[in-house]
């Protein structure tokens, strides 16, 4: 098996690469990267162990927009970025970290059949087979100076799809081989890599060589060369989250804000995501769903329902939530529809502001909005 590498610019989604960069976020990235490189230098000078170096990475990622994602170990994996903050969220990025001076185990562009690769492959197989994790996005192998970043689809194609390696892993896991030690499996993976006539593609990032770029003035060519790296270390790239230019997906920030306003939260069971009423400790009495539940209950609006209550749940709490959610979604859909209609009218009439009707001048308060909903829009036909 051969390793083919791409530059960071070649590996970033072209549409995402064209997205404008916000200055405060870019400055935060530059400061975080500069700080990380300084910390790596100090750690190398002090001959710190691998564990110390690994612990430098979570604060680095947390400062770059990964606050909504748990970053920790997972089993034997050196470091993992999860797809959310909950305990049961699956791993999205798995990382194998080596010390900068560990040339015997760290992969290189010329020789990547090294222990660091074998460990990453073993952890990937464990995630896919034992954890049934289909949400893996990237695999990172790094010695802090050199970063090799592989799309999980490459690991899937090269190491999971071939049945021979999966069969070997299952036999080894079932104690049917001469050894149950990890070293045995590393040896088997090394043999597999050696005999394959295929190639695997990954991004190569010589992170320690970016120092001179960090000193560039605002708008300089040095800064422009840093933009692909800035976008590399984002949830949009590493966790394949959606972004504003992706017309087929919902903007992640808008999605989170919408759930918060509604009073809902996303949970994961296995590899399936669900949207449910916010847990009791996270409920906000001002959210749309909680407000609606309170009014439905206090004013006994259940008596006006046309359908049997059992259609909405087995108990009163379930029924209140189901009815409230149906109402809130109906209202939200109508507001979004009106906003889209307003935007189209505004555009069609070449920016004539009199066609903007969703504002405080036309709708002076909640009573006016209530009239719009119940006397014009939210009526069954």
NUDREN-107082 format. One record per residue (C-alpha): residue number from 1; residue in one letter; x, y, z. Coordinates in steps of 0.25 Angstrom, whole numbers, always signed. Layout:
+-----+------+-------+-------+-------+
: pos : code :     x :     y :     z :
+-----+------+-------+-------+-------+
: NUM :    a :     X :     Y :     Z :
...
+-----+------+-------+-------+-------+
***
This chain:
+-----+------+-------+-------+-------+
: pos : code :     x :     y :     z :
+-----+------+-------+-------+-------+
:   1 :    x :    +0 :    +0 :    +0 :
:   2 :    x :    +5 :   +14 :    -4 :
:   3 :    x :    +2 :   +27 :    +3 :
:   4 :    x :    -2 :   +39 :    -5 :
:   5 :    x :    -2 :   +53 :    +1 :
:   6 :    x :   -10 :   +65 :    -2 :
:   7 :    x :    -7 :   +79 :    +3 :
:   8 :    x :   -17 :   +86 :   +12 :
:   9 :    x :   -23 :   +95 :    +1 :
:  10 :    x :   -25 :   +82 :    -8 :
:  11 :    x :   -33 :   +75 :    +3 :
:  12 :    x :   -42 :   +86 :    +8 :
:  13 :    x :   -56 :   +87 :    +1 :
:  14 :    x :   -55 :   +97 :   -10 :
:  15 :    x :   -68 :  +104 :    -6 :
:  16 :    x :   -64 :  +105 :    +9 :
:  17 :    x :   -50 :  +110 :    +5 :
:  18 :    x :   -58 :  +122 :    -2 :
:  19 :    x :   -66 :  +125 :   +10 :
:  20 :    x :   -61 :  +139 :   +16 :
:  21 :    x :   -53 :  +139 :   +29 :
:  22 :    x :   -57 :  +146 :   +41 :
:  23 :    x :   -45 :  +155 :   +46 :
:  24 :    x :   -48 :  +152 :   +61 :
:  25 :    x :   -48 :  +137 :   +58 :
:  26 :    x :   -36 :  +137 :   +50 :
:  27 :    x :   -28 :  +145 :   +60 :
:  28 :    x :   -33 :  +135 :   +71 :
:  29 :    x :   -27 :  +123 :   +62 :
:  30 :    x :   -14 :  +130 :   +60 :
:  31 :    x :   -12 :  +132 :   +75 :
:  32 :    x :   -16 :  +118 :   +78 :
:  33 :    x :    -7 :  +112 :   +68 :
:  34 :    x :    +5 :  +121 :   +72 :
:  35 :    x :    +2 :  +117 :   +87 :
:  36 :    x :    +1 :  +102 :   +83 :
:  37 :    x :   +15 :  +103 :   +75 :
:  38 :    x :   +21 :  +110 :   +87 :
:  39 :    x :   +16 :   +99 :   +97 :
:  40 :    x :   +21 :   +88 :   +88 :
:  41 :    x :   +35 :   +95 :   +88 :
:  42 :    x :   +35 :   +95 :  +103 :
:  43 :    x :   +30 :   +81 :  +104 :
:  44 :    x :   +41 :   +76 :   +95 :
:  45 :    x :   +52 :   +84 :  +102 :
:  46 :    x :   +47 :   +78 :  +115 :
:  47 :    x :   +47 :   +64 :  +109 :
:  48 :    x :   +32 :   +62 :  +113 :
:  49 :    x :   +25 :   +49 :  +111 :
:  50 :    x :   +14 :   +46 :  +101 :
:  51 :    x :    +3 :   +48 :  +111 :
:  52 :    x :    +7 :   +63 :  +113 :
:  53 :    x :    +7 :   +66 :   +98 :
:  54 :    x :    -6 :   +59 :   +96 :
:  55 :    x :   -12 :   +68 :  +107 :
:  56 :    x :    -8 :   +81 :  +100 :
:  57 :    x :   -18 :   +78 :   +89 :
:  58 :    x :   -32 :   +79 :   +95 :
:  59 :    x :   -30 :   +93 :  +100 :
:  60 :    x :   -25 :   +96 :   +85 :
:  61 :    x :   -38 :   +90 :   +79 :
:  62 :    x :   -47 :   +96 :   +89 :
:  63 :    x :   -42 :  +110 :   +86 :
:  64 :    x :   -45 :  +108 :   +71 :
:  65 :    x :   -60 :  +105 :   +72 :
:  66 :    x :   -61 :   +91 :   +78 :
:  67 :    x :   -68 :   +96 :   +90 :
:  68 :    x :   -80 :   +87 :   +87 :
:  69 :    x :   -72 :   +75 :   +85 :
:  70 :    x :   -66 :   +66 :   +96 :
:  71 :    x :   -51 :   +64 :   +94 :
:  72 :    x :   -45 :   +52 :  +102 :
:  73 :    x :   -39 :   +38 :  +101 :
:  74 :    x :   -48 :   +27 :   +97 :
:  75 :    x :   -43 :   +13 :  +101 :
:  76 :    x :   -29 :   +12 :   +96 :
:  77 :    x :   -30 :   +23 :   +86 :
:  78 :    x :   -20 :   +34 :   +90 :
:  79 :    x :   -30 :   +45 :   +87 :
:  80 :    x :   -44 :   +46 :   +81 :
:  81 :    x :   -53 :   +57 :   +77 :
:  82 :    x :   -68 :   +53 :   +79 :
:  83 :    x :   -79 :   +57 :   +70 :
:  84 :    x :   -86 :   +64 :   +82 :
:  85 :    x :   -85 :   +67 :   +97 :
:  86 :    x :   -93 :   +55 :  +103 :
:  87 :    x :   -87 :   +42 :  +108 :
:  88 :    x :   -93 :   +34 :   +97 :
:  89 :    x :   -89 :   +42 :   +86 :
:  90 :    x :   -81 :   +34 :   +76 :
:  91 :    x :   -66 :   +37 :   +73 :
:  92 :    x :   -65 :   +46 :   +60 :
:  93 :    x :   -50 :   +48 :   +60 :
:  94 :    x :   -39 :   +38 :   +66 :
:  95 :    x :   -25 :   +43 :   +68 :
:  96 :    x :   -12 :   +35 :   +70 :
:  97 :    x :    -1 :   +44 :   +76 :
:  98 :    x :   +14 :   +42 :   +77 :
:  99 :    x :   +25 :   +50 :   +82 :
: 100 :    x :   +33 :   +58 :   +72 :
: 101 :    x :   +45 :   +50 :   +74 :
: 102 :    x :   +39 :   +37 :   +73 :
: 103 :    x :   +43 :   +34 :   +58 :
: 104 :    x :   +43 :   +19 :   +60 :
: 105 :    x :   +27 :   +19 :   +62 :
: 106 :    x :   +23 :   +31 :   +55 :
: 107 :    x :   +19 :   +30 :   +40 :
: 108 :    x :   +25 :   +39 :   +29 :
: 109 :    x :   +22 :   +42 :   +15 :
: 110 :    x :   +33 :   +32 :   +11 :
: 111 :    x :   +30 :   +21 :   +21 :
: 112 :    x :   +16 :   +20 :   +27 :
: 113 :    x :   +15 :    +5 :   +30 :
: 114 :    x :   +19 :    +9 :   +45 :
: 115 :    x :   +13 :    +6 :   +58 :
: 116 :    x :    +5 :   +19 :   +59 :
: 117 :    x :    -2 :   +15 :   +46 :
: 118 :    x :    -4 :    +1 :   +52 :
: 119 :    x :   -10 :    +7 :   +65 :
: 120 :    x :   -19 :   +16 :   +57 :
: 121 :    x :   -24 :    +4 :   +49 :
: 122 :    x :   -27 :    -4 :   +61 :
: 123 :    x :   -35 :    +7 :   +68 :
: 124 :    x :   -43 :    +9 :   +55 :
: 125 :    x :   -46 :    -6 :   +54 :
: 126 :    x :   -51 :    -6 :   +68 :
: 127 :    x :   -60 :    +6 :   +66 :
: 128 :    x :   -66 :    +1 :   +54 :
: 129 :    x :   -68 :   -14 :   +58 :
: 130 :    x :   -69 :   -13 :   +74 :
: 131 :    x :   -76 :    +0 :   +75 :
: 132 :    x :   -83 :    +0 :   +61 :
: 133 :    x :   -79 :   +14 :   +59 :
: 134 :    x :   -83 :   +19 :   +45 :
: 135 :    x :   -81 :   +34 :   +49 :
: 136 :    x :   -66 :   +34 :   +48 :
: 137 :    x :   -61 :   +46 :   +40 :
: 138 :    x :   -46 :   +47 :   +41 :
: 139 :    x :   -34 :   +39 :   +46 :
: 140 :    x :   -22 :   +48 :   +50 :
: 141 :    x :    -7 :   +43 :   +53 :
: 142 :    x :    +2 :   +53 :   +58 :
: 143 :    x :   +15 :   +55 :   +65 :
: 144 :    x :   +11 :   +70 :   +68 :
: 145 :    x :   +20 :   +75 :   +57 :
: 146 :    x :   +15 :   +66 :   +46 :
: 147 :    x :    +0 :   +64 :   +44 :
: 148 :    x :    -6 :   +53 :   +35 :
: 149 :    x :   -21 :   +55 :   +34 :
: 150 :    x :   -29 :   +44 :   +27 :
: 151 :    x :   -43 :   +44 :   +23 :
: 152 :    x :   -50 :   +33 :   +30 :
: 153 :    x :   -55 :   +28 :   +16 :
: 154 :    x :   -41 :   +25 :   +12 :
: 155 :    x :   -39 :   +16 :   +25 :
: 156 :    x :   -52 :   +10 :   +22 :
: 157 :    x :   -48 :    +6 :    +8 :
: 158 :    x :   -34 :    +2 :   +11 :
: 159 :    x :   -36 :    -5 :   +24 :
: 160 :    x :   -50 :    -8 :   +28 :
: 161 :    x :   -56 :   -13 :   +14 :
: 162 :    x :   -45 :   -24 :   +12 :
: 163 :    x :   -51 :   -36 :   +19 :
: 164 :    x :   -37 :   -42 :   +22 :
: 165 :    x :   -34 :   -31 :   +32 :
: 166 :    x :   -47 :   -32 :   +39 :
: 167 :    x :   -47 :   -47 :   +39 :
: 168 :    x :   -33 :   -46 :   +46 :
: 169 :    x :   -38 :   -36 :   +56 :
: 170 :    x :   -50 :   -44 :   +60 :
: 171 :    x :   -41 :   -57 :   +62 :
: 172 :    x :   -31 :   -49 :   +70 :
: 173 :    x :   -42 :   -42 :   +78 :
: 174 :    x :   -48 :   -56 :   +81 :
: 175 :    x :   -35 :   -61 :   +86 :
: 176 :    x :   -33 :   -71 :   +74 :
: 177 :    x :   -19 :   -66 :   +71 :
: 178 :    x :    -6 :   -70 :   +77 :
: 179 :    x :    -6 :   -57 :   +84 :
: 180 :    x :   -16 :   -47 :   +89 :
: 181 :    x :    -6 :   -36 :   +91 :
: 182 :    x :    -8 :   -23 :   +83 :
: 183 :    x :    +6 :   -25 :   +77 :
: 184 :    x :    +1 :   -38 :   +70 :
: 185 :    x :   -10 :   -29 :   +63 :
: 186 :    x :    +0 :   -18 :   +59 :
: 187 :    x :    +8 :   -29 :   +52 :
: 188 :    x :    -4 :   -34 :   +45 :
: 189 :    x :    -7 :   -20 :   +40 :
: 190 :    x :    +7 :   -17 :   +36 :
: 191 :    x :    +7 :   -30 :   +27 :
: 192 :    x :    -7 :   -26 :   +21 :
: 193 :    x :    -1 :   -12 :   +18 :
: 194 :    x :   +11 :   -18 :   +12 :
: 195 :    x :    +4 :   -27 :    +3 :
: 196 :    x :    -7 :   -18 :    -3 :
: 197 :    x :    -5 :   -12 :   -16 :
: 198 :    x :   -14 :    +0 :   -14 :
: 199 :    x :   -12 :   +14 :    -9 :
: 200 :    x :   -18 :   +23 :    +2 :
: 201 :    x :   -19 :   +38 :    +2 :
: 202 :    x :   -18 :   +47 :   +13 :
: 203 :    x :   -14 :   +62 :   +16 :
: 204 :    x :    +0 :   +65 :   +21 :
: 205 :    x :    +2 :   +77 :   +29 :
: 206 :    x :   +16 :   +81 :   +34 :
: 207 :    x :   +10 :   +89 :   +45 :
: 208 :    x :   +24 :   +94 :   +51 :
: 209 :    x :   +27 :  +101 :   +38 :
: 210 :    x :   +15 :  +110 :   +39 :
: 211 :    x :   +22 :  +119 :   +49 :
: 212 :    x :   +27 :  +129 :   +39 :
: 213 :    x :   +13 :  +131 :   +34 :
: 214 :    x :    +8 :  +135 :   +47 :
: 215 :    x :   +16 :  +147 :   +47 :
: 216 :    x :    +9 :  +153 :   +35 :
: 217 :    x :    +2 :  +166 :   +35 :
: 218 :    x :   -13 :  +167 :   +33 :
: 219 :    x :   -17 :  +164 :   +19 :
: 220 :    x :    -2 :  +160 :   +15 :
: 221 :    x :    +1 :  +148 :    +6 :
: 222 :    x :    +6 :  +140 :   +19 :
: 223 :    x :    -8 :  +142 :   +25 :
: 224 :    x :   -15 :  +137 :   +12 :
: 225 :    x :    -7 :  +124 :   +13 :
: 226 :    x :   -12 :  +122 :   +27 :
: 227 :    x :   -26 :  +122 :   +23 :
: 228 :    x :   -27 :  +107 :   +18 :
: 229 :    x :   -21 :  +103 :   +31 :
: 230 :    x :   -31 :  +112 :   +39 :
: 231 :    x :   -42 :  +105 :   +32 :
: 232 :    x :   -35 :   +91 :   +34 :
: 233 :    x :   -36 :   +92 :   +49 :
: 234 :    x :   -51 :   +94 :   +49 :
: 235 :    x :   -63 :   +85 :   +52 :
: 236 :    x :   -68 :   +88 :   +38 :
: 237 :    x :   -56 :   +81 :   +32 :
: 238 :    x :   -52 :   +71 :   +43 :
: 239 :    x :   -66 :   +67 :   +47 :
: 240 :    x :   -72 :   +70 :   +34 :
: 241 :    x :   -82 :   +80 :   +39 :
: 242 :    x :   -91 :   +88 :   +30 :
: 243 :    x :   -88 :  +102 :   +26 :
: 244 :    x :   -95 :  +114 :   +20 :
: 245 :    x :   -92 :  +111 :    +6 :
: 246 :    x :   -97 :   +97 :    +6 :
: 247 :    x :  -111 :   +99 :    +1 :
: 248 :    x :  -115 :   +84 :    +4 :
: 249 :    x :  -112 :   +85 :   +19 :
: 250 :    x :  -117 :   +93 :   +31 :
: 251 :    x :  -107 :  +103 :   +37 :
: 252 :    x :  -102 :   +97 :   +50 :
: 253 :    x :  -103 :  +110 :   +58 :
: 254 :    x :  -117 :  +113 :   +53 :
: 255 :    x :  -121 :   +99 :   +56 :
: 256 :    x :  -116 :   +99 :   +70 :
: 257 :    x :  -122 :  +113 :   +72 :
: 258 :    x :  -136 :  +108 :   +67 :
: 259 :    x :  -136 :   +96 :   +76 :
: 260 :    x :  -133 :  +105 :   +88 :
: 261 :    x :  -144 :  +115 :   +84 :
: 262 :    x :  -154 :  +103 :   +83 :
: 263 :    x :  -149 :   +96 :   +96 :
: 264 :    x :  -144 :   +84 :   +89 :
: 265 :    x :  -131 :   +76 :   +89 :
: 266 :    x :  -124 :   +66 :   +81 :
: 267 :    x :  -120 :   +53 :   +87 :
: 268 :    x :  -113 :   +40 :   +81 :
: 269 :    x :  -116 :   +26 :   +84 :
: 270 :    x :  -106 :   +17 :   +77 :
: 271 :    x :  -104 :   +23 :   +63 :
: 272 :    x :  -118 :   +29 :   +63 :
: 273 :    x :  -121 :   +44 :   +66 :
: 274 :    x :  -134 :   +48 :   +72 :
: 275 :    x :  -140 :   +62 :   +75 :
: 276 :    x :  -148 :   +62 :   +88 :
: 277 :    x :  -153 :   +71 :   +99 :
: 278 :    x :  -141 :   +77 :  +107 :
: 279 :    x :  -138 :   +69 :  +119 :
: 280 :    x :  -143 :   +75 :  +132 :
: 281 :    x :  -130 :   +81 :  +137 :
: 282 :    x :  -129 :   +88 :  +123 :
: 283 :    x :  -143 :   +93 :  +121 :
: 284 :    x :  -146 :  +108 :  +119 :
: 285 :    x :  -159 :  +113 :  +124 :
: 286 :    x :  -158 :  +124 :  +113 :
: 287 :    x :  -157 :  +114 :  +101 :
: 288 :    x :  -168 :  +112 :   +92 :
: 289 :    x :  -171 :   +98 :   +95 :
: 290 :    x :  -171 :  +100 :  +110 :
: 291 :    x :  -180 :  +113 :  +109 :
: 292 :    x :  -190 :  +105 :  +100 :
: 293 :    x :  -190 :   +94 :  +110 :
: 294 :    x :  -193 :  +103 :  +122 :
: 295 :    x :  -205 :  +110 :  +114 :
: 296 :    x :  -211 :   +97 :  +109 :
: 297 :    x :  -211 :   +91 :  +123 :
: 298 :    x :  -215 :  +104 :  +131 :
: 299 :    x :  -227 :  +107 :  +121 :
: 300 :    x :  -231 :   +93 :  +118 :
: 301 :    x :  -230 :   +94 :  +103 :
: 302 :    x :  -230 :   +79 :  +102 :
: 303 :    x :  -245 :   +80 :  +102 :
: 304 :    x :  -245 :   +86 :   +89 :
: 305 :    x :  -237 :   +75 :   +82 :
: 306 :    x :  -244 :   +68 :   +70 :
: 307 :    x :  -235 :   +55 :   +71 :
: 308 :    x :  -236 :   +46 :   +83 :
: 309 :    x :  -225 :   +49 :   +93 :
: 310 :    x :  -219 :   +35 :   +92 :
: 311 :    x :  -214 :   +39 :   +78 :
: 312 :    x :  -204 :   +49 :   +85 :
: 313 :    x :  -198 :   +39 :   +95 :
: 314 :    x :  -201 :   +29 :  +107 :
: 315 :    x :  -201 :   +40 :  +118 :
: 316 :    x :  -204 :   +54 :  +120 :
: 317 :    x :  -189 :   +59 :  +120 :
: 318 :    x :  -187 :   +52 :  +106 :
: 319 :    x :  -200 :   +58 :  +101 :
: 320 :    x :  -197 :   +72 :  +106 :
: 321 :    x :  -183 :   +71 :   +99 :
: 322 :    x :  -189 :   +65 :   +86 :
: 323 :    x :  -200 :   +75 :   +84 :
: 324 :    x :  -190 :   +87 :   +88 :
: 325 :    x :  -180 :   +82 :   +78 :
: 326 :    x :  -190 :   +81 :   +67 :
: 327 :    x :  -195 :   +95 :   +70 :
: 328 :    x :  -181 :  +101 :   +71 :
: 329 :    x :  -176 :   +94 :   +58 :
: 330 :    x :  -189 :  +100 :   +51 :
: 331 :    x :  -186 :  +114 :   +56 :
: 332 :    x :  -171 :  +113 :   +53 :
: 333 :    x :  -174 :  +108 :   +39 :
: 334 :    x :  -183 :  +119 :   +36 :
: 335 :    x :  -173 :  +130 :   +41 :
: 336 :    x :  -162 :  +124 :   +33 :
: 337 :    x :  -172 :  +124 :   +21 :
: 338 :    x :  -176 :  +138 :   +23 :
: 339 :    x :  -161 :  +142 :   +24 :
: 340 :    x :  -158 :  +136 :   +11 :
: 341 :    x :  -170 :  +142 :    +5 :
: 342 :    x :  -166 :  +156 :   +10 :
: 343 :    x :  -152 :  +154 :    +4 :
: 344 :    x :  -157 :  +150 :    -9 :
: 345 :    x :  -166 :  +162 :   -10 :
: 346 :    x :  -155 :  +171 :    -5 :
: 347 :    x :  -146 :  +166 :   -16 :
: 348 :    x :  -157 :  +166 :   -27 :
: 349 :    x :  -160 :  +181 :   -24 :
: 350 :    x :  -146 :  +185 :   -24 :
: 351 :    x :  -144 :  +187 :   -10 :
: 352 :    x :  -157 :  +195 :    -7 :
: 353 :    x :  -158 :  +195 :    +8 :
: 354 :    x :  -173 :  +196 :    +8 :
: 355 :    x :  -173 :  +181 :    +5 :
: 356 :    x :  -166 :  +178 :   +18 :
: 357 :    x :  -178 :  +174 :   +27 :
: 358 :    x :  -171 :  +165 :   +38 :
: 359 :    x :  -167 :  +177 :   +47 :
: 360 :    x :  -171 :  +185 :   +59 :
: 361 :    x :  -178 :  +195 :   +50 :
: 362 :    x :  -188 :  +185 :   +44 :
: 363 :    x :  -188 :  +175 :   +56 :
: 364 :    x :  -188 :  +184 :   +68 :
: 365 :    x :  -187 :  +173 :   +78 :
: 366 :    x :  -191 :  +159 :   +82 :
: 367 :    x :  -206 :  +162 :   +81 :
: 368 :    x :  -204 :  +165 :   +66 :
: 369 :    x :  -196 :  +153 :   +64 :
: 370 :    x :  -207 :  +145 :   +71 :
: 371 :    x :  -217 :  +151 :   +62 :
: 372 :    x :  -209 :  +147 :   +49 :
: 373 :    x :  -207 :  +133 :   +54 :
: 374 :    x :  -221 :  +130 :   +59 :
: 375 :    x :  -230 :  +138 :   +50 :
: 376 :    x :  -222 :  +137 :   +37 :
: 377 :    x :  -212 :  +125 :   +37 :
: 378 :    x :  -213 :  +114 :   +47 :
: 379 :    x :  -227 :  +110 :   +43 :
: 380 :    x :  -231 :   +96 :   +39 :
: 381 :    x :  -237 :   +95 :   +25 :
+-----+------+-------+-------+-------+
***
